[in-house]
Amino acid sequence: MDSATLYSWRQHLLHELGVLDDEFNQRRKAKNYLVPRDQVPWETPADNQTVTLIAPELGFDIHTLQLSVRVVPPGYTDDTFHRHGEAVHYYLSGQGDQIVGEESIAVETGDLVFIPAGTAHGIKNSADGPMRVLVAEQLPGTYLQRPVIKSDSD
């Protein structure tokens, strides 16, 4: 791809990103604060479906994270390891393994797993029933935040 084409494609994508940002900002104005319990999909079919619960596109004035429920069917192994910002997985039901980087961690109902930003991860459901996971993760494009520690000499 020549440089003019690459530049043109970049400009097009930046424009589209701006349009999406405008739409998110419009939706944030709804100022949602609640997902009523009858709208939380605790019993969604076990088809590896991820249902977003709290995110800017749903009218929440949120900028750094999103919350979703993931249903992982029996015997499923996530072979498309992915990376994003920090995440926390809370296992609502089922058992299996959470892969974090090179480590495979046995998980079951009630466990919490922290996934550091930029770390490849995936899930393996080794149980006979669906695994349900509450997922809180940084939105794509969110800057990695680190605490500032001041010393007495500052």
C-alpha positions as CSV (number, residue, x, y, z in Angstrom):
1,M,0.0,0.0,0.0
2,D,1.5,3.3,-1.0
3,S,1.8,6.2,1.5
4,A,-1.1,8.3,0.0
5,T,-3.5,5.4,0.3
6,L,-2.4,4.6,3.8
7,Y,-2.8,8.3,4.8
8,S,-6.3,8.4,3.2
9,W,-7.4,5.3,4.9
10,R,-6.1,6.7,8.3
11,Q,-8.1,9.9,7.8
12,H,-11.2,7.9,6.9
13,L,-10.8,5.8,10.1
14,L,-10.2,8.8,12.3
15,H,-13.4,10.4,10.9
16,E,-15.4,7.3,11.6
17,L,-13.9,7.1,15.1
18,G,-15.0,10.7,15.6
19,V,-18.5,9.8,14.5
20,L,-18.6,6.9,16.9
21,D,-17.3,9.1,19.8
22,D,-20.1,11.7,19.0
23,E,-22.7,8.9,19.2
24,F,-21.3,7.6,22.5
25,N,-21.3,11.1,24.0
26,Q,-25.0,11.5,22.9
27,R,-25.9,8.2,24.5
28,R,-24.0,9.1,27.7
29,K,-26.4,12.0,28.1
30,A,-29.2,9.5,29.0
31,K,-27.4,9.2,32.4
32,N,-28.4,5.7,33.1
33,Y,-27.6,4.4,36.6
34,L,-29.5,1.1,36.8
35,V,-29.8,-2.2,35.0
36,P,-33.0,-3.6,36.5
37,R,-32.7,-7.2,37.7
38,D,-35.2,-8.4,35.1
39,Q,-32.9,-7.1,32.4
40,V,-29.8,-8.8,33.7
41,P,-29.3,-12.0,31.6
42,W,-28.3,-14.5,34.2
43,E,-30.0,-17.3,32.3
44,T,-28.9,-16.6,28.8
45,P,-28.5,-19.6,26.5
46,A,-25.1,-21.3,26.8
47,D,-23.8,-20.2,23.3
48,N,-20.7,-18.3,24.3
49,Q,-22.8,-15.1,24.2
50,T,-21.5,-12.0,25.8
51,V,-24.1,-9.5,26.9
52,T,-23.0,-6.0,27.7
53,L,-24.7,-4.6,30.9
54,I,-23.0,-1.3,31.5
55,A,-21.2,0.7,28.7
56,P,-21.4,4.1,27.1
57,E,-23.5,2.8,24.2
58,L,-26.2,1.8,26.6
59,G,-26.5,5.3,28.0
60,F,-24.2,5.1,31.0
61,D,-21.9,8.1,31.5
62,I,-18.9,5.8,31.8
63,H,-15.5,6.3,30.2
64,T,-13.0,3.8,31.4
65,L,-14.7,0.4,31.9
66,Q,-17.6,-1.8,30.8
67,L,-19.5,-4.6,32.5
68,S,-20.8,-7.7,30.8
69,V,-22.0,-11.3,31.4
70,R,-20.3,-14.0,29.3
71,V,-21.8,-17.5,29.0
72,V,-19.3,-20.1,28.0
73,P,-20.8,-23.4,26.8
74,P,-19.7,-26.8,28.2
75,G,-16.4,-28.1,26.7
76,Y,-15.6,-24.7,25.1
77,T,-12.0,-23.6,24.9
78,D,-11.2,-20.0,24.0
79,D,-8.5,-20.4,21.3
80,T,-8.5,-16.8,20.3
81,F,-6.5,-15.3,23.1
82,H,-6.9,-11.5,23.2
83,R,-5.5,-8.5,25.0
84,H,-7.0,-5.3,26.3
85,G,-6.9,-3.1,29.4
86,E,-7.2,-4.5,33.0
87,A,-10.1,-6.9,33.6
88,V,-11.7,-8.8,36.5
89,H,-13.6,-12.0,35.9
90,Y,-16.1,-13.1,38.6
91,Y,-17.3,-16.7,38.1
92,L,-21.0,-16.8,38.7
93,S,-21.4,-20.5,37.9
94,G,-19.4,-23.4,36.4
95,Q,-15.8,-24.5,36.6
96,G,-12.9,-24.6,34.3
97,D,-9.7,-22.7,33.7
98,Q,-8.8,-19.1,33.2
99,I,-5.7,-18.7,31.1
100,V,-3.7,-15.6,32.0
101,G,-0.6,-15.2,30.0
102,E,1.2,-18.5,30.2
103,E,-0.6,-19.6,33.4
104,S,-3.7,-21.8,33.6
105,I,-5.7,-21.1,36.7
106,A,-8.4,-23.5,37.9
107,V,-11.6,-21.5,38.6
108,E,-15.1,-22.3,40.0
109,T,-18.2,-20.5,41.1
110,G,-17.3,-17.6,43.4
111,D,-13.7,-17.1,42.2
112,L,-12.4,-13.7,41.1
113,V,-9.5,-13.4,38.6
114,F,-7.6,-10.3,37.8
115,I,-6.1,-9.9,34.3
116,P,-3.4,-7.3,34.0
117,A,-3.5,-4.8,31.1
118,G,-2.0,-6.1,27.8
119,T,-2.0,-9.8,29.0
120,A,-3.2,-12.4,26.6
121,H,-6.0,-14.4,28.2
122,G,-8.8,-16.9,27.5
123,I,-11.3,-19.3,29.2
124,K,-11.8,-23.1,29.1
125,N,-15.0,-24.6,30.4
126,S,-14.3,-28.2,31.5
127,A,-17.7,-28.7,33.2
128,D,-20.9,-30.3,31.8
129,G,-22.9,-27.1,32.3
130,P,-22.5,-23.6,31.1
131,M,-20.0,-21.3,32.8
132,R,-21.3,-17.8,33.6
133,V,-18.7,-15.0,34.1
134,L,-19.3,-11.4,35.1
135,V,-16.6,-9.4,33.3
136,A,-15.5,-5.9,34.2
137,E,-12.8,-4.6,31.8
138,Q,-11.3,-1.4,30.6
139,L,-12.8,0.0,27.4
140,P,-10.5,-0.3,24.4
141,G,-8.4,2.8,24.0
142,T,-8.4,3.6,27.7
143,Y,-5.0,4.6,29.0
144,L,-3.4,2.4,31.5
145,Q,-3.6,4.1,34.8
146,R,-0.9,3.8,37.4
147,P,-0.9,5.3,40.9
148,V,1.4,8.2,41.5
149,I,3.4,7.7,44.6
150,K,4.9,10.8,46.1
151,S,7.9,10.8,48.3
152,D,8.8,13.3,51.0
153,S,11.3,14.9,48.7
154,D,8.7,15.9,46.1
